[in-house]
Amino acid sequence: MTSRYGGVVSRGVAFVVDGLVVAAMISAATWVVPQLAHSLLGIPTDSTQCGSIAEWWRVRHHLCRALGWVTPAVALSFEPLYKIGFWTLDGRTPGMALLGLRVLRIDGRPIGLPIALRRFALRLLSVLALGLGFLPVLFSARRQAFHDRLAGTIIVHDWLRDLPPSPGHS
C-alpha cells in the first residue's frame, strides 16, 4: 500500500464517474420496471390509467398504483447499495478503481459493512451541509473529508496493489 492520499481532483473525478454510472442505472431501472410490469402483468405504464378505486379488489389495480412509488424507491436505493456494496466488497467503487483509489481504515485495514454504512451516512451530512464537509480534503494532511475523519477512513492511491508481480519477483 502506498501512503499517497487521494486528493480533491482524483476523488472528484471518481465521484463524477460513479455519479454517471448510478444515473445510468437509475435511468434504466425507471424505464425497465414499468415496461416489465406492462409486458408481464399488463399494468399500464401511465398510472392515470390504473382504473377507478371501485376496482379495489383487483390486484393489478394495486400494483399499478404501487408502481408510482416503488419505482422511485428502487431508484433512490441504487446509490447507497452501489457505494456501500463496493466499499464493503472491494474497498472502492468502479470510479475509484478507474483512478486507483481505495478507501481503508486509518490503520490500513479494509473497511467492513458497519464502517461503510457509517461513512455513507456521514457523507450525506457532508453533502447536506452544502458540500462544506468536503473542504477538509484541501487542508488536512491525510486529505480526509469530514465524513472520513468521523468514520475513521482514508482514501489512498492504490495502483501498486493492482499490478501483477513482475517476472523474477515473488
ABEGO torsion letter per residue (X at the ends): XBABBBBAAAAAAAAAAAAAAAAAAAAAAAAAAAAAAAAAAGBBABAAAAEBAAAAABAAAAAAAAAAAAAAAAAAAAAAAAAAAAAAAAGBBAAAAAAGBBBBBAAGBBBBAAAAAAAAAAAAAAAAAGGAAAAAAAABAAGBBAAAAAAGBBBBBAAAAABBBBBGBX
